[in-house]
Amino acid sequence: MRSRSKMEPMTRLASEAAVGPFLKWAGGKRGLLEQIRPHLPASYGRYYEPFVGSAALFFDQQPKRASLSDTNARLVATYRGLRDATDEVIERLRKLRHDRDEYLTIRRRPIDGESDATIAAWFIYLNKTGYNGLYRVNSRNEFNVPFGSYRNPTICDEPTLRACAAALRRADIRLGDFEDAARRARPGDLVYFDPPYVPLSTTSSFTSYTPDRFGPEAQVRLRDIASRLARRGVHVVLSNSSAKAVVELYREEFDIVRIKARRSINSRGDGRRAITELLVKSRTF
């Protein structure tokens, strides 16, 4: 790994420590950070994460300048709400209980159009008390995850929420497609793509976190955008499954590293086994 030059921006503020994400997320990278870190550039300009999910890598790196985005409007509102109205979100969460009737009432609540703080409390509560931490919607964008039978879930983890809010205050948070981030990235920036994975089998796909699906055409479009970014001198790192289709998409222009992952969200305990995933990275570093 190359050393940092005096002219290059540092990755993380020296005074800031890594913090864990405040959300559970299908495919979240919290358990893979030790394997991902060695494959990041020693330094970079702005950090982009277009499929933000739980933002585990963002919270781990704590970059000085960041742009986070997603097509899930409620997720984006949650990040904005926690960043901009931290006290209000925490106060709302303190009042909520882990109770099936309360959960079902909150789940049915029409939430779109409410304030970011209201959406954030709604989203975090359902994430902490719903089955297996899933965020899943139907074709009408209705949240439909059943109640989770936890003994005593932590609905309001105030220290983590405040630490995450502090990190988010250095981030631009946008609703948008991954191509928007690609248009804004400049040479020397880092773009981390963590899209819905190419399924390893016909039963393993989980892409229903928005009403839209992320199919083969979207995977090809993502590869093309990643290629254009790399050719412009942008550092690109991308996670995906170990499906043969992913290798075929990226092997000509990118380095591919195999890493070990454990499924943290699966309806069956025996499905949470160690599997191989791919970390794809540009040859700009």
Wavefront OBJ file of the C-alpha trace (Angstrom):
o trace
v 0.000 0.000 0.000
v 1.395 3.359 -0.978
v 2.180 5.988 1.640
v 0.182 9.174 2.049
v 1.614 12.294 0.465
v 1.508 15.660 2.224
v -0.670 16.899 -0.610
v -3.244 14.119 -0.296
v -6.337 14.375 1.926
v -6.412 12.049 4.924
v -9.104 9.393 4.952
v -10.470 9.922 8.465
v -10.389 12.799 10.900
v -7.650 11.976 13.412
v -9.908 12.838 16.359
v -12.699 10.497 15.282
v -13.011 6.804 16.123
v -14.959 4.275 14.098
v -18.539 3.672 15.184
v -20.884 0.823 14.380
v -23.996 1.376 12.247
v -27.318 2.008 13.985
v -29.343 -0.140 11.557
v -29.407 -3.835 10.759
v -29.368 -4.436 7.025
v -29.520 -7.380 4.647
v -25.987 -7.677 3.280
v -24.583 -5.142 5.752
v -20.777 -5.049 5.868
v -20.126 -4.679 9.585
v -18.723 -8.199 9.848
v -16.497 -7.790 6.770
v -14.742 -4.532 7.591
v -11.453 -6.151 8.575
v -11.343 -7.864 5.180
v -12.371 -4.749 3.244
v -10.050 -2.173 4.859
v -6.792 -3.528 3.352
v -8.248 -3.051 -0.120
v -9.127 0.628 0.247
v -6.805 3.345 -1.090
v -4.431 4.821 1.487
v -6.076 8.199 0.949
v -8.797 9.725 -1.158
v -10.818 12.884 -1.648
v -14.588 12.612 -1.207
v -16.163 9.308 -0.207
v -19.283 8.165 -2.105
v -21.604 5.340 -1.088
v -24.558 5.163 -3.506
v -26.223 2.030 -2.027
v -25.998 3.262 1.525
v -27.806 0.462 3.404
v -26.472 0.440 6.976
v -23.436 2.550 5.906
v -21.098 0.289 7.886
v -18.028 1.224 5.838
v -18.836 4.935 6.036
v -19.146 4.804 9.833
v -15.954 2.768 10.032
v -13.941 5.166 7.859
v -15.477 8.442 9.103
v -14.320 10.402 6.034
v -14.005 14.173 6.253
v -16.200 14.613 3.170
v -18.842 12.150 2.040
v -21.877 11.742 -0.192
v -24.366 9.040 0.771
v -27.350 8.120 -1.371
v -29.968 5.483 -2.054
v -33.213 4.988 -3.982
v -35.039 4.101 -0.756
v -36.669 7.407 0.193
v -37.480 6.304 3.741
v -33.902 5.202 4.366
v -32.583 8.520 3.081
v -35.064 10.389 5.299
v -33.885 8.309 8.265
v -30.276 9.365 7.784
v -31.268 12.991 7.322
v -33.596 12.894 10.311
v -30.949 11.453 12.622
v -28.369 13.956 11.355
v -30.563 17.043 11.553
v -32.940 16.281 14.443
v -31.002 13.902 16.680
v -32.692 14.875 19.946
v -36.189 14.577 18.463
v -35.504 11.117 17.007
v -34.104 9.872 20.322
v -37.031 11.313 22.266
v -39.521 9.590 19.962
v -37.726 6.253 20.257
v -37.656 6.440 24.058
v -41.459 6.363 24.101
v -41.834 3.192 22.024
v -42.214 -0.325 23.441
v -41.422 -3.784 22.153
v -45.037 -4.882 21.917
v -46.786 -6.767 19.112
v -49.873 -4.538 19.021
v -47.784 -1.373 19.077
v -45.537 -2.787 16.366
v -48.476 -3.602 14.086
v -50.016 -0.179 14.674
v -46.768 1.591 13.796
v -46.173 -0.705 10.817
v -49.579 0.233 9.358
v -49.025 3.950 9.826
v -48.852 5.958 6.560
v -45.405 7.470 6.956
v -44.537 9.028 3.615
v -44.832 12.807 3.706
v -44.031 13.044 7.426
v -40.962 14.879 8.716
v -37.537 13.264 8.422
v -37.384 12.894 12.215
v -40.749 11.114 12.293
v -39.714 8.766 9.496
v -36.374 8.105 11.199
v -38.024 7.041 14.475
v -40.532 4.880 12.571
v -37.792 3.245 10.520
v -35.416 2.593 13.427
v -38.196 1.176 15.614
v -39.337 -1.288 12.942
v -35.730 -2.198 12.188
v -35.032 -3.036 15.835
v -38.280 -4.886 16.559
v -39.230 -6.479 13.222
v -38.373 -10.053 12.349
v -34.649 -10.540 11.751
v -34.047 -6.821 11.188
v -35.425 -6.992 7.660
v -36.637 -4.015 5.665
v -39.032 -5.379 3.073
v -41.899 -3.798 1.169
v -44.503 -5.035 -1.277
v -45.322 -3.641 -4.717
v -47.320 -0.817 -3.063
v -44.293 0.172 -0.960
v -45.995 -1.093 2.210
v -43.664 -2.377 4.905
v -44.670 -5.989 5.550
v -42.101 -7.587 7.877
v -43.704 -9.521 10.780
v -43.115 -8.782 14.459
v -39.825 -10.068 15.870
v -39.982 -12.225 18.990
v -36.970 -10.734 20.778
v -36.656 -10.836 24.543
v -35.565 -7.241 25.142
v -34.353 -5.418 22.011
v -32.591 -2.081 22.384
v -34.934 0.289 20.602
v -33.054 3.458 21.538
v -29.272 2.984 21.607
v -28.566 6.624 22.412
v -24.725 6.526 22.409
v -24.627 4.863 18.988
v -27.320 7.141 17.572
v -25.453 10.258 18.719
v -22.108 8.994 17.415
v -23.657 8.165 14.046
v -25.400 11.540 13.894
v -22.065 13.301 14.477
v -20.480 11.381 11.598
v -23.449 12.109 9.319
v -23.032 15.852 9.798
v -20.036 15.672 7.455
v -22.082 13.923 4.769
v -24.268 15.110 1.945
v -27.283 12.753 1.948
v -29.299 12.400 -1.239
v -32.158 10.429 -2.731
v -30.945 9.139 -6.072
v -29.709 6.417 -8.345
v -26.104 5.234 -8.249
v -25.445 6.974 -11.562
v -25.924 10.366 -9.883
v -22.941 9.701 -7.614
v -20.897 8.657 -10.633
v -21.563 11.984 -12.326
v -20.243 13.908 -9.318
v -17.147 11.859 -8.435
v -13.763 13.332 -9.351
v -10.318 11.765 -9.865
v -8.913 10.703 -6.496
v -12.349 10.239 -4.899
v -13.495 6.843 -3.610
v -16.800 5.277 -4.672
v -17.932 2.176 -2.783
v -20.753 0.276 -4.479
v -22.659 -2.303 -2.425
v -25.602 -3.145 -4.714
v -28.192 -5.881 -4.346
v -26.204 -9.007 -5.156
v -26.430 -11.204 -8.207
v -28.213 -14.265 -6.745
v -26.270 -17.498 -6.365
v -29.497 -19.436 -6.934
v -33.097 -18.792 -7.927
v -34.120 -18.738 -4.248
v -31.353 -16.593 -2.759
v -32.201 -13.158 -4.154
v -33.272 -10.432 -1.713
v -33.922 -7.173 -3.545
v -37.285 -6.089 -2.146
v -36.046 -3.229 0.018
v -37.724 -0.921 -2.503
v -40.643 -1.678 -4.844
v -38.162 -1.808 -7.750
v -35.870 -4.749 -8.442
v -32.174 -4.752 -9.346
v -31.899 -7.192 -12.235
v -29.269 -8.194 -14.817
v -29.615 -4.990 -16.852
v -28.954 -2.882 -13.757
v -25.888 -5.007 -12.944
v -24.486 -4.371 -16.425
v -25.206 -0.653 -16.141
v -23.405 -0.586 -12.796
v -20.369 -2.335 -14.315
v -20.269 0.173 -17.162
v -20.422 3.095 -14.744
v -17.726 1.567 -12.531
v -15.520 1.172 -15.613
v -16.007 4.805 -16.639
v -15.172 5.984 -13.134
v -11.989 3.919 -12.990
v -10.847 5.234 -16.366
v -11.277 8.775 -15.015
v -8.997 8.019 -12.078
v -11.715 7.513 -9.465
v -11.005 4.761 -6.918
v -13.768 2.147 -7.189
v -14.493 -0.645 -4.716
v -17.524 -2.887 -5.184
v -19.040 -5.809 -3.285
v -21.078 -8.566 -4.891
v -21.767 -12.276 -4.732
v -19.378 -14.885 -6.069
v -21.738 -15.729 -8.925
v -19.991 -16.524 -12.213
v -21.846 -13.624 -13.836
v -20.079 -11.157 -11.524
v -16.652 -12.522 -12.431
v -17.542 -12.267 -16.116
v -18.642 -8.661 -15.698
v -15.531 -7.374 -13.924
v -12.536 -9.581 -14.660
v -11.192 -7.642 -17.648
v -10.793 -4.222 -16.038
v -10.800 -4.848 -12.278
v -8.991 -6.863 -9.644
v -11.229 -9.404 -7.909
v -10.627 -10.539 -4.332
v -12.513 -13.385 -2.653
v -13.563 -12.824 0.942
v -15.461 -14.905 3.468
v -18.825 -13.696 4.707
v -21.526 -15.018 6.984
v -25.181 -14.462 6.188
v -26.603 -12.472 9.098
v -30.179 -12.260 7.797
v -31.768 -15.539 6.830
v -35.070 -17.139 7.788
v -33.278 -20.371 8.657
v -30.429 -20.659 11.143
v -28.611 -23.195 8.973
v -28.675 -20.645 6.141
v -26.351 -18.324 8.068
v -23.262 -20.202 7.007
v -19.946 -18.850 5.791
v -19.983 -18.123 2.069
v -17.622 -16.545 -0.441
v -18.253 -13.008 -1.671
v -16.315 -10.896 -4.132
v -14.619 -7.570 -3.551
v -13.980 -5.850 -6.871
v -11.532 -2.948 -7.026
v -10.191 -0.667 -9.704
v -6.525 -0.658 -10.638
v -6.134 3.022 -9.710
v -4.469 2.131 -6.367
l 1 2 3 4 5 6 7 8 9 10 11 12 13 14 15 16 17 18 19 20 21 22 23 24 25 26 27 28 29 30 31 32 33 34 35 36 37 38 39 40 41 42 43 44 45 46 47 48 49 50 51 52 53 54 55 56 57 58 59 60 61 62 63 64 65 66 67 68 69 70 71 72 73 74 75 76 77 78 79 80 81 82 83 84 85 86 87 88 89 90 91 92 93 94 95 96 97 98 99 100 101 102 103 104 105 106 107 108 109 110 111 112 113 114 115 116 117 118 119 120 121 122 123 124 125 126 127 128 129 130 131 132 133 134 135 136 137 138 139 140 141 142 143 144 145 146 147 148 149 150 151 152 153 154 155 156 157 158 159 160 161 162 163 164 165 166 167 168 169 170 171 172 173 174 175 176 177 178 179 180 181 182 183 184 185 186 187 188 189 190 191 192 193 194 195 196 197 198 199 200 201 202 203 204 205 206 207 208 209 210 211 212 213 214 215 216 217 218 219 220 221 222 223 224 225 226 227 228 229 230 231 232 233 234 235 236 237 238 239 240 241 242 243 244 245 246 247 248 249 250 251 252 253 254 255 256 257 258 259 260 261 262 263 264 265 266 267 268 269 270 271 272 273 274 275 276 277 278 279 280 281 282 283 284 285
